[in-house]
Amino acid sequence: MLGIIDRYILKRYLATFFVMLIMFIPIGIIVDVAEKVNKMLANNVPLDKILKYYLDFTIYFANMLFPIFLFLSVIWFTSKLANNTEIVAILSSGISFTRFLRPYLIGASIVCVFAIIMAFYLVPNASKGYNDFRYTYLKNNSETRESSDIYRQISENEFIYASNFIYGSKTGYNFSYEKFNDNKLESKISATRIKFNEADTTYTLYGYNNRIVGELNDVIEREDSKTMKFNFDVDDLVPVIYAAETMTLKELNDFIEKEKIRGSSNIGTYEVVKYRKYSIPISAFILTIIAVSVSSIKRRGGMGINLAIGILLAFTYIFFDKIFGTLAEKSSFSPLVAVWFPNIVFSILAIFLLRNAKR
């Protein structure tokens, strides 16, 4: 059972964390409104869409920045305990530093469960609403939906290629479709340009050329333009860059497997999103231990020194997370290693600081 001290620290831990969220999220909303209000007015965005956007904005950024808020909130209230000599009194009563950490770890467990629920169930829907709004009303949608050197396997025996595809105009260039039978080319369709027709979900091929491979001679068909049905849609050609963020864990796993079969070049980006669903909640324990170790000592400079150290460490964590995340997305660097590297480094730092704090 929790003792009086445990309940006291746990209450301060959770209360300070949620107050920190409540304080900073409105500031983020105000800054975002000031930055985007002109575009919203110019595009005549309906009020209900704006309200829904900022609800999604709140969930999206609370999940993204919760490690910083948690870290700073723990440093804040633990520094106050240290300045009021409450920690000295607690440890002088015979309680070990490890035992003193227990309510902090219980609090980190609660926050971790809360973060997992958000990452798996709330954030995907919020991310979809947040990004859809941005690229519908605030940006040119084609910016997120243009790819080059597209190569996809759409079935066991069918492959497509396009030099590039622009979502805004639903148009691709240098398109080819190959169909195999028992690993032998059966036919190949090529076109200088392909355009998707939304009305009937067909494709119009310009500069149409179809080569049907025969046993003795090939048959070649040519037309200026030809409308056809294919077993793929626009999302198969150019998935949105934030597609992985909008999926639950099961949907994301299925999506990654599907994209691997198709030979997608964005696998690293999708796997970074997947692994972060686990790494961010686990960071609650690591950052809590570091924050307690740094702020439990009463310093001559007071709370300001502890906060300065906390902010420096928090932004160092973000720096590592962003650098290695981008490295995994843009190169062959392992997404698993990239996502967990900041937690590994800060775990080592947490052990070192905890040992010093115990002394």
C-alpha positions as CSV (number, residue, x, y, z in Angstrom):
1,M,0.0,0.0,0.0
2,L,1.0,3.6,-0.6
3,G,2.2,5.5,2.4
4,I,1.5,9.2,3.2
5,I,4.8,10.3,1.5
6,D,4.0,8.1,-1.6
7,R,0.6,9.7,-2.0
8,Y,2.0,13.2,-1.4
9,I,4.7,12.8,-4.1
10,L,2.5,10.9,-6.6
11,K,-0.2,13.6,-6.3
12,R,2.3,16.3,-6.9
13,Y,3.9,14.3,-9.8
14,L,0.6,13.9,-11.7
15,A,-0.9,17.3,-10.9
16,T,2.2,19.2,-12.0
17,F,2.4,17.2,-15.2
18,F,-1.2,17.8,-16.2
19,V,-1.0,21.5,-15.2
20,M,2.0,21.8,-17.4
21,L,0.0,20.4,-20.3
22,I,-2.9,22.6,-19.6
23,M,-0.6,25.7,-19.4
24,F,1.4,25.1,-22.6
25,I,-1.1,23.7,-25.0
26,P,-3.2,26.9,-25.1
27,I,0.0,28.8,-25.7
28,G,0.7,26.5,-28.7
29,I,-2.8,27.0,-30.0
30,I,-2.5,30.8,-29.8
31,V,0.8,30.8,-31.6
32,D,-0.6,28.5,-34.3
33,V,-3.7,30.7,-34.7
34,A,-1.6,33.8,-35.1
35,E,0.5,32.0,-37.8
36,K,-2.4,30.6,-39.8
37,V,-5.3,32.9,-39.3
38,N,-4.7,34.8,-42.6
39,K,-4.8,31.6,-44.6
40,M,-7.9,30.4,-42.8
41,L,-9.7,33.6,-43.6
42,A,-8.5,33.6,-47.2
43,N,-9.8,30.0,-47.7
44,N,-13.1,30.7,-45.9
45,V,-12.5,27.7,-43.6
46,P,-15.8,26.8,-41.7
47,L,-15.7,27.4,-37.9
48,D,-16.6,23.8,-37.1
49,K,-13.6,22.6,-39.2
50,I,-11.3,25.0,-37.3
51,L,-12.6,23.8,-33.9
52,K,-12.1,20.2,-34.9
53,Y,-8.6,21.0,-36.2
54,Y,-7.6,22.5,-32.8
55,L,-9.0,19.5,-30.9
56,D,-6.8,17.2,-33.1
57,F,-3.9,19.7,-32.7
58,T,-4.2,19.4,-28.9
59,I,-4.0,15.6,-29.0
60,Y,-1.3,15.5,-31.7
61,F,1.1,17.9,-29.9
62,A,0.4,16.6,-26.4
63,N,1.6,13.2,-27.5
64,M,4.6,14.6,-29.4
65,L,5.8,16.9,-26.6
66,F,4.7,15.0,-23.5
67,P,8.3,13.8,-22.7
68,I,9.4,17.4,-22.4
69,F,6.4,18.4,-20.3
70,L,6.9,15.4,-18.0
71,F,10.6,16.1,-17.6
72,L,10.2,19.8,-16.8
73,S,7.3,19.2,-14.5
74,V,9.2,16.6,-12.4
75,I,12.2,18.9,-12.2
76,W,9.9,21.8,-11.2
77,F,8.2,20.1,-8.2
78,T,11.2,18.1,-7.1
79,S,13.3,21.2,-7.0
80,K,10.6,22.8,-4.8
81,L,10.8,19.8,-2.5
82,A,14.6,20.1,-2.4
83,N,14.5,23.9,-1.7
84,N,12.0,23.4,1.1
85,T,14.4,20.7,2.5
86,E,11.6,18.2,2.4
87,I,13.8,15.7,0.6
88,V,16.4,16.0,3.3
89,A,13.7,15.3,5.9
90,I,12.4,12.3,4.0
91,L,15.9,10.7,3.6
92,S,16.9,11.6,7.2
93,S,13.9,9.5,8.4
94,G,15.6,6.4,7.2
95,I,14.0,6.1,3.8
96,S,16.6,5.2,1.1
97,F,16.8,7.1,-2.1
98,T,15.6,4.0,-4.1
99,R,12.5,3.9,-1.8
100,F,12.1,7.6,-2.3
101,L,11.9,7.0,-6.1
102,R,8.9,4.5,-5.8
103,P,6.1,7.1,-6.1
104,Y,7.9,8.7,-9.1
105,L,8.1,5.3,-10.9
106,I,4.4,4.7,-10.1
107,G,3.6,8.1,-11.6
108,A,5.8,7.2,-14.6
109,S,3.8,4.0,-15.0
110,I,0.5,5.8,-15.0
111,V,1.8,8.3,-17.6
112,C,3.3,5.5,-19.7
113,V,-0.1,3.7,-19.9
114,F,-1.8,7.0,-20.7
115,A,0.8,7.6,-23.5
116,I,0.3,4.1,-24.9
117,I,-3.5,4.6,-25.1
118,M,-3.0,7.9,-26.8
119,A,-0.4,6.5,-29.3
120,F,-2.4,3.4,-30.2
121,Y,-6.0,4.8,-30.2
122,L,-6.3,8.6,-30.0
123,V,-3.3,9.9,-31.9
124,P,-3.9,8.1,-35.3
125,N,-7.3,9.7,-35.7
126,A,-6.1,13.1,-34.4
127,S,-3.1,13.0,-36.8
128,K,-5.4,12.3,-39.7
129,G,-7.6,15.3,-38.9
130,Y,-4.7,17.5,-38.2
131,N,-2.8,16.7,-41.4
132,D,-5.9,16.6,-43.6
133,F,-6.8,20.1,-42.5
134,R,-3.3,21.5,-43.1
135,Y,-3.0,20.1,-46.6
136,T,-6.6,20.9,-47.5
137,Y,-6.8,24.5,-46.3
138,L,-3.3,25.6,-45.5
139,K,-1.1,24.0,-48.1
140,N,-1.1,22.8,-51.7
141,N,-2.2,19.2,-51.4
142,S,0.1,18.2,-54.2
143,E,3.1,19.0,-52.0
144,T,2.5,15.9,-50.0
145,R,1.4,13.7,-52.8
146,E,4.1,13.8,-55.4
147,S,6.6,11.0,-55.8
148,S,9.3,10.0,-58.3
149,D,10.6,6.6,-59.5
150,I,7.4,4.8,-58.3
151,Y,7.7,1.0,-58.5
152,R,4.9,-1.2,-57.2
153,Q,4.0,-4.9,-57.2
154,I,0.2,-4.8,-57.2
155,S,-0.3,-8.6,-57.3
156,E,1.8,-11.7,-57.5
157,N,2.2,-11.3,-61.2
158,E,1.6,-7.6,-61.9
159,F,4.1,-4.7,-61.6
160,I,3.7,-1.0,-62.4
161,Y,6.2,1.8,-62.8
162,A,6.0,5.6,-63.2
163,S,8.8,8.1,-63.4
164,N,6.7,10.4,-61.2
165,F,3.1,11.0,-60.2
166,I,1.4,14.3,-59.1
167,Y,-1.6,13.8,-56.9
168,G,-3.0,17.3,-57.4
169,S,-3.6,16.7,-61.2
170,K,-3.9,12.9,-60.8
171,T,-1.3,12.6,-63.5
172,G,1.7,10.3,-64.0
173,Y,4.5,10.2,-66.6
174,N,6.5,7.4,-68.3
175,F,4.1,4.7,-67.0
176,S,4.5,1.0,-67.6
177,Y,2.4,-2.1,-66.5
178,E,3.9,-5.5,-66.7
179,K,2.1,-8.8,-66.4
180,F,4.0,-12.1,-65.9
181,N,3.0,-15.8,-66.1
182,D,5.3,-18.4,-64.5
183,N,8.0,-15.7,-64.3
184,K,7.7,-15.0,-68.0
185,L,6.6,-11.7,-69.4
186,E,3.1,-12.0,-70.8
187,S,2.4,-8.4,-71.8
188,K,3.7,-4.9,-71.2
189,I,1.7,-1.7,-71.4
190,S,3.5,1.6,-71.6
191,A,2.3,5.2,-71.9
192,T,4.0,8.6,-71.9
193,R,1.3,9.9,-69.6
194,I,-1.4,8.4,-67.4
195,K,-4.3,10.3,-65.8
196,F,-6.8,9.0,-63.2
197,N,-10.5,9.7,-63.9
198,E,-12.3,10.1,-60.6
199,A,-15.8,9.9,-62.1
200,D,-15.5,6.2,-63.0
201,T,-12.1,5.3,-61.4
202,T,-10.5,4.5,-64.7
203,Y,-7.2,5.6,-66.2
204,T,-6.6,7.3,-69.5
205,L,-3.2,6.4,-71.1
206,Y,-1.7,8.8,-73.6
207,G,0.8,7.4,-76.1
208,Y,-0.6,3.9,-75.4
209,N,1.6,1.0,-76.4
210,N,0.8,-2.6,-75.6
211,R,3.2,-5.4,-76.3
212,I,1.7,-8.9,-76.0
213,V,4.5,-11.5,-76.0
214,G,3.8,-14.5,-78.3
215,E,5.7,-17.8,-78.7
216,L,7.0,-16.8,-82.2
217,N,6.1,-13.2,-82.7
218,D,5.0,-10.3,-80.4
219,V,1.7,-8.4,-81.0
220,I,2.0,-4.7,-80.6
221,E,-1.0,-2.4,-80.2
222,R,-0.7,1.4,-80.4
223,E,-3.2,4.2,-79.8
224,D,-3.0,7.9,-79.1
225,S,-5.1,7.4,-76.0
226,K,-6.9,4.5,-74.3
227,T,-9.1,4.3,-71.2
228,M,-8.6,1.3,-69.0
229,K,-9.3,-0.2,-65.6
230,F,-6.4,-1.3,-63.4
231,N,-6.1,-3.2,-60.1
232,F,-4.6,-0.2,-58.2
233,D,-5.7,3.2,-57.1
234,V,-4.0,6.6,-56.6
235,D,-3.1,5.8,-52.9
236,D,-1.2,2.8,-54.1
237,L,0.9,5.0,-56.4
238,V,1.4,7.9,-54.0
239,P,0.5,7.3,-50.3
240,V,0.4,10.5,-48.3
241,I,3.6,11.2,-46.4
242,Y,1.8,11.1,-43.1
243,A,-0.2,7.9,-43.9
244,A,1.6,5.8,-41.1
245,E,0.7,8.4,-38.4
246,T,-3.0,7.9,-39.1
247,M,-3.1,4.1,-38.5
248,T,-3.6,1.9,-35.5
249,L,-0.8,-0.6,-34.7
250,K,-2.5,-3.5,-36.5
251,E,-3.3,-1.3,-39.6
252,L,0.3,0.0,-39.6
253,N,1.8,-3.5,-39.4
254,D,-0.4,-4.6,-42.3
255,F,0.4,-1.4,-44.2
256,I,4.2,-1.9,-43.8
257,E,4.1,-5.5,-45.0
258,K,2.0,-4.4,-48.0
259,E,4.5,-1.6,-48.8
260,K,7.5,-4.0,-48.5
261,I,6.0,-6.3,-51.1
262,R,5.4,-3.3,-53.4
263,G,9.0,-2.1,-53.0
264,S,8.1,1.2,-51.4
265,S,11.1,3.5,-50.7
266,N,9.3,4.9,-47.6
267,I,9.6,1.8,-45.3
268,G,12.0,3.6,-43.0
269,T,9.6,6.4,-42.4
270,Y,6.7,4.0,-41.6
271,E,8.8,1.9,-39.3
272,V,10.0,5.0,-37.4
273,V,6.4,5.9,-36.7
274,K,5.7,2.3,-35.5
275,Y,8.7,2.1,-33.1
276,R,8.0,5.5,-31.7
277,K,4.6,4.2,-30.4
278,Y,6.6,2.2,-27.9
279,S,9.7,4.3,-27.4
280,I,8.0,7.5,-26.4
281,P,5.9,6.0,-23.5
282,I,9.0,4.1,-22.2
283,S,10.9,7.4,-22.1
284,A,8.6,8.4,-19.2
285,F,10.6,6.2,-16.8
286,I,14.0,7.3,-18.1
287,L,13.3,11.0,-18.1
288,T,11.7,10.7,-14.6
289,I,14.8,9.1,-13.1
290,I,17.0,11.7,-14.7
291,A,14.8,14.6,-13.5
292,V,14.7,13.3,-9.9
293,S,18.5,12.7,-9.9
294,V,19.2,16.2,-11.2
295,S,16.7,18.2,-9.1
296,S,16.7,16.3,-5.7
297,I,19.9,18.1,-4.7
298,K,19.5,21.6,-3.2
299,R,21.8,23.9,-5.2
300,R,23.1,27.4,-4.5
301,G,21.5,28.8,-7.6
302,G,18.1,27.4,-6.6
303,M,15.4,26.1,-8.9
304,G,16.6,28.1,-11.9
305,I,19.8,26.0,-12.2
306,N,17.8,22.8,-12.1
307,L,15.4,24.1,-14.8
308,A,18.3,25.2,-17.0
309,I,19.9,21.8,-16.7
310,G,16.5,20.2,-17.4
311,I,15.8,22.3,-20.5
312,L,19.3,21.5,-21.8
313,L,18.8,17.8,-21.4
314,A,15.3,17.9,-22.8
315,F,16.4,19.6,-26.0
316,T,19.4,17.3,-26.3
317,Y,16.9,14.3,-26.1
318,I,14.8,15.9,-28.9
319,F,17.9,16.6,-30.9
320,F,19.0,12.9,-30.8
321,D,15.4,11.8,-31.6
322,K,15.0,14.1,-34.6
323,I,18.5,13.5,-36.0
324,F,18.4,9.7,-35.8
325,G,14.7,9.6,-36.9
326,T,15.6,11.6,-40.1
327,L,18.7,9.4,-40.6
328,A,16.5,6.3,-40.6
329,E,13.9,7.9,-43.0
330,K,16.5,9.1,-45.5
331,S,19.0,6.2,-45.5
332,S,19.4,2.5,-44.8
333,F,20.1,3.1,-41.1
334,S,18.0,0.8,-39.0
335,P,14.7,2.5,-37.8
336,L,14.7,0.3,-34.7
337,V,18.2,1.5,-33.7
338,A,17.4,5.1,-34.7
339,V,14.3,5.3,-32.6
340,W,15.7,3.6,-29.5
341,F,19.1,5.2,-29.6
342,P,18.1,8.3,-27.6
343,N,16.4,6.1,-24.9
344,I,19.6,3.9,-24.7
345,V,21.9,6.9,-24.3
346,F,19.7,8.6,-21.8
347,S,19.3,5.3,-19.9
348,I,23.0,5.2,-19.4
349,L,22.9,8.9,-18.3
350,A,20.0,8.1,-15.9
351,I,22.1,5.3,-14.2
352,F,25.1,7.6,-13.9
353,L,23.1,10.4,-12.4
354,L,21.1,8.1,-10.1
355,R,24.3,6.7,-8.6
356,N,25.6,10.2,-7.9
357,A,22.3,11.3,-6.4
358,K,22.3,8.3,-4.0
359,R,25.6,9.5,-2.6
